[in-house]
Amino acid sequence: MNEINNLLLVSQNWIIYYFLIFIIYSFIGWIVESGYRTVLEKGRFVNSGSLFGPFVPIYGFGATAILLIELFIGSFAFPVQIFIFSVVATGIEYLTSYILEKKFSMRFWDYSSYPLNINGRVCLLYSGFWAVLSAVQIIYVQPLVGHFVKNIPVRLQLIIPIVFLIYVSLDIFYSNRLYLRFTSFLLNLKGLRVKKISGEIRARLQNVHPLNEMRSFLRPLKVFPYLREEFSESMLHFPGLSKIPYLKELRKIIQNKIEALSFENNNADMTEFKIICKDIIDHPEYQKLKDIKHHDKDIYTHNLKVAWISYLTAKRLKLHVNEMVRGALLHDFFFYDWHVKGAKDEFFPHGFTHPFVSRKNAEKVFGHLTPIEKDIIMKHMWPLTVIPPRYPESFLVSLIDKLIASKEVAKDVQHGRKK
């Protein structure tokens, strides 16, 4: 009986020891990956990993597996050990990618563009990284970690795993919920068909979410660059809005007005339009937009086009004319050429960040914005903003902006081809 009790005690201590090892290396992995990603993102801190907290379990599993395998291959030559460790770590990475893809119906990373990859899940380059990390772990890190674990008080060794299990269970639950929602949205977006858009837009317009929810929803884009690329690619192929039945007439109105952009026409309307715009377009800061390239011309010209069509649309549909025009004038109010790499100091691509920059600049230069004006600026890039426009005015400016931008881009491409 005493031998059985001793065996159970040894087994319990062994399990607790490696559980603590798993926790510590999950935390160390988070530090390593977050630091690496932070350097890549020009010093902007990146909370890496799929969990909200400071743990990346794949590193914990990998490090624990390496230590367990070392018990059996410790007599092998060190280079052989490192080779085996890198194969094991690569296998864990492959298995993790496979499980995540099966669970979320989407890949979180893809090495298809790298040489010597296996199904895009793993590649030789990262296997080399695992080899280096495993060598560093065995030679430098493990002696310190092992000493640290052995010096943890016995009572605390029992408490830490319990607290960690409770915490990580909650973290996994909320993280999974976020990623399930995100991947579901992205998959629906990628497979969106014109016939389905009408109902979706109605539903989204009726469901107004707070701004901070958008920030949490964009976390997957920040953590996994591959998801960012997939999301951007889906946006480029977003089906045209012209075939939505209840928007057909509206698009026809807008399209007709785009063809009549001459500012000499409609003298009465133009006079009223200039009065609304005057304090904004005459401001020295706003005049700077004339020198910043945007599509085929400059930001100033683009904003004025969007504002003019917004003015005509608002009058036709009897909406808030002044707010719709002012919001349209300020929807692109940033002072950098987004075509130039490194011109802006923001983490996310231009399409995601410039609404925040424009609103900040607008409030700084022109003071208080009305809720409609603010919503127009913040939501004009919908559906990139995820949260749909709250007001008809902001939804229409978003639509008008896309129509005008598409014509400008077409002209820019055509001009480039002629050159």
N, C-alpha and C positions, 0 to 999 in steps of 0.2 A: 504493500500500500504506500509506504514511504517513497519507494522508487517511482511509482506512478505520479504521486504528488510532486516530486522533484522534477519529473519529466514535464508535467503540465506547467510548473512554475518557469522552467527554462523556456518552454514554447511560448508562454505568455510574455516573458521578458524579450524574447527574440522578435515576436510580432510587434511589441511596443517600440523596440529599438528601430526596426525598419520602417515603422509607421512615422516615427519622428524624423528619420532620415528622409522619407518621402516628403514630409511637410517642409523641411528646411530646403531641400533641393528645388521644390516647387517655387519657393520664395526666391532662391538664388537665380533660378531660371527666369523669373519675372524681372529681376534686376538686370540680368544680362540682356534679355530681349528688349526690355523697355529702353535700356541705355543705348543699345544698338539702333533701335528704331528712332529714338530721339535724335541721335547723331544724323541719321539719314534724313530726318525731317527738319534739318537746319536748326537743331537745338530746341525745338518745341517738344515739350514732354508728351510722350505717348504711353498711355497705360495699356501695355501690350497684353495679349491673351484674350480668350473669349469670356473670361470671368470678370466681374466688376472689381473684385478684390485683388491684392498683390500676390497672386499665385498662378503659375502656369503648370498644370498637372503633368503635361507631356514630359517636362524636364524631371519632375519627381519620379515618374514611372521609369524613364530612361536611366536616371542615376541609380535608382534602387535595383533595377535589373542588372546593371553593370556590376554593382557590388555583390549581388548574389551569384552572378556568373563567375566573378573573380574567385569565389570560394572553390570552384571546380577547375579553373584553368590557371591558377596562380603559379604553377610550375612551368608554364609555357614561356617562351621568349617574349619580352615586352612588346616588340613590334607585332607579333602574332596576336597578343592580347588586344592591342589597340585595334587591329583589323577586325577581330571578332566583335569588340564593343561597337565599332562604327556600323557593322552589319546589323547588330541588334537594334541600335538607335534608329537606323534607317528603316528597319522593319516596323518599329513602333510608330514612326512618322507615317509610313504607308498605311498601317492599320488605322491610325487616327484619322487620316484623310478619308479612308474608305467608310469608316463609321459615321463621320460627320456628313459625308455626302449622302449616305443612306438615310440618315435621320432628317436632314434639312433639304434633301433633293437638290443640293448645290455644293460646288467646291468652294473652299475657303482660300485655297492657294492652288497654283497651277504652274508646274515647271516645264510645260510643253515646249517653251521656247529655248530651254537650256539643253546643251548637248548631253547625251547619255542619260536620259531620264526614263523612268518606268511609268507609263500611263499618266505622265504629268504629275504624279503624286510625290515622287522622290527623284533626286538627280545626283550625279557624282559630286558636283560642287558642294552641296550641303552634306553629303556623306563625309566629305573631307572636313567640314566644320565639326561634325559629330566626332570624328577621330581626334581632332585637336582638343575639343572640349573634354572628351573622355580621358585623354592623357593629362590634361590640367587637373581634372577631378581626382584621378588616382594619385598623382604626384604631390599636388599642392593643397587641394581643397579638402579631400576626405580626412587626412590626419587631423585637421582643425575641427571639422564637423564631428568626427567620431569622438574626439576629446570633449567637445562641447556637450554632446548628447549624454555622454557617460557622467558628466558633472551636473546634469539636471537633477534636482532632488526627486527621490522616488515618487513621492506623492504627486509632484507636478508632472511627472512622466505619465501618470494616469489621467490627470485632468486635461492636459493639452490636447490629446487625441479626441477626447469627448467634445471639448469646446470647438475644435477644428471641424469635426464631423457635423455638428449642428450648424456652424457658420457656413461651411462650404455647401451643405445641402440647400440652404436658403439661397446662396449665391448661384448655384447651378440652376435652381428653379427659376429665379428671375432672369438670369442670363439666357436660359433656354427659351423662356417666353419672349424675350426681346428678339432673339435670332430667328425664332419661328415666325414671328410677325414680320420681321424684315425680309426673310427669304420668301415668305408667302407673297408679300407685296411685290418683290422683285420678279418672282416667277410669273405672277399675274400680269405684271407690266410687260415682261418679255413675250408673253403669249396673248397679249391683248388683241382683241379683234374689234373692228369698227362697230359691229352690232352691239357689243357689250359696253361700249364706252358711255353711252347716254345714261344708263341706269347708274353706273359707277360715279359719274360726275355729279348726278343729282344727290346721291348718297353722301359723297364726300363734302359737297357744298353745305349740306345740312348738318354735318358733324364737325363742329369747330373745336380744335384742340388748343391748349395753351402752348406758347412758344417754346417753353423749356422741354416739352415732349419731343419736339423736332430735334433738339440737341441730342437727347438720349437715343433717338431713333437713328441718328447718323453715326453713332458710335461704331457699328460694324464697318462703315466706310473708312473710318479713321484707323481701326485696328488691322483690317485686312485690305491691302492695296488692290488685290485681285477683285474683291467685291466692288471696290470703287470703280474699277475699269468696266466691270459687268454692268453696273448701274448706269454709268455714263454712256456705254454702248447702247443700252436699252432706250435711253432718252433720245439718242440720235435717230432711232428707228420708231419713235412713237408715232402711231398712226395719225394721219391728217384728221383734223377736226371737222373738215368740210362735209363729211358724210353723216354727221350726227343730225337727225331730223330737225330737232328744235333749234339748232344753231345754223341751219342752212340760210335762213332769211337774214340772220344777223351777219353772217360771213359775207353775204351778197352786198349788204349795205356797206360794210367795211371795205370790201374789195373795190367797189365802185368809187369810194372816196379816195382810196390809195391812188387810183389812176388820175385823180384830180387834185394833185398835191400842189399845184401852182398857187403861190401865196398872193397872187394878184387877183384871183377869183374870189367870189363871195365877199364883196367889200364890207357889207354890214357885219357878217360873221367875223371877218378878219379883224375889224375894229374892236369888237368885244373880246376876241381871243387875245389881242395884243394888250388890252387893259388888264386881263387876268394874269398874263405872263410877265408884265413889265418889271415888277420888283424883283423877279427871279432872274430873268434873262439879262437885265441891265447890271446885275451885281458883278463886280470884278472877279470874284471867285468862280462864278458860273461861266464867265467869258473865257476862262482858262480851258474849258472843255473843247473849244474850237481847235486847240493845238494837239488834241489827243486822238489818235486814229481809232476808228471803230467801224468794222466791216468795210464798206466801200469809201466812207468819208471820215467823219469825226463824231464824237459823242454829242456835241452840241446840235448838229444837224439831225442826228438820229432821234434825240430826245424831242426836238421840235416837231418832227414828223409824227411821232407817237402821240404827242400832246394835241396836235391839230386834229388827227383822226379821232382821238378820245373826245375832244370838244364837240365835233360833229355828231359822234355817236351818242354822247350824253344828252345833247339837245334833242336828238331824234327820239330817244327813249325816255326823255324827261327824268334824268338822273341828276345827281349833284354835280353840276357842270364845273364849278370852281375847284372843288376838291379833286375831281377826276383829272382836270388839266394840270393842276399843281403836282399831284402825285405822279402823273406821267412825265412831267418835266424833270422830276427829281429821282425817277426810278433808276437811272444810271448816272449817279453823281459821285464819280470816283476820279482820281487824278493820276492814273497810270495806264500805260498801253498794255493791255492783257495779252497781246500777241507776243510781247517780248518776255522771254523766259527770265524769271527772277525779278521782274519789275515790281511785283507786289510781295509784301511780307505777311502772307497768310498761309495757313496749313492746307486747307481744302482748295480744290481747283476754283478758278474764277467764278464759274457758274454757281457755286454754292455760297461763296463768301461775299460777292460784291453787293447783294441786297443789304447785308448788315453794314458794310462800309458806307454805302450810299445813304442809309438812314442816319447813321452817325454823323456824316458830313452835313446832311440836310438840317439836322437839329442844331449842329454847331453853328452853321452859317445863317440859317433862317429862323431859328428858334422853334417854338412849339409846332408840332404837327397834329392834325386832327386824326382820329382813329382811322378814317377812310384813307387819308393820305399815307399814313404809316403802313396800313395794310397793303396799299398799292405797291409801295416800295419794297416791302418785305416779301410779298407773294408774287411779284411779276415773273419770277422764274419757275412758278409751279408748272409741272409736278416735281421739279428738282427740289422744291422746298418741302415736299411730302405733305405738309399741312395745307389744305386747299384755301383759296381766297375766301374771306369772310363776307365781303360785300360784292354786289353786282359790278360796281365800278372797278374794283381790283381784279375781278375775273376778266372783265372786258379789256382792261389795259394789258393784262397778261396775254390775252389772245391777239390784240392789236400789235403788241411788241413783237410777237413771234411772226406774224404775217409780214410786218415791215422788215424785220431782220432777215427773213428768208429771201425777200426780194433784194435786199442790200447784199447779202452773201452771194446770191446768184450773179449780180452785177460785178461783184469783186472777182469772182471766179472767171467770169467771161472776160473781164479786163485783163486778168492774169494770163489767160490763154492767148489773147491777142498779142500780149507782150512777148 
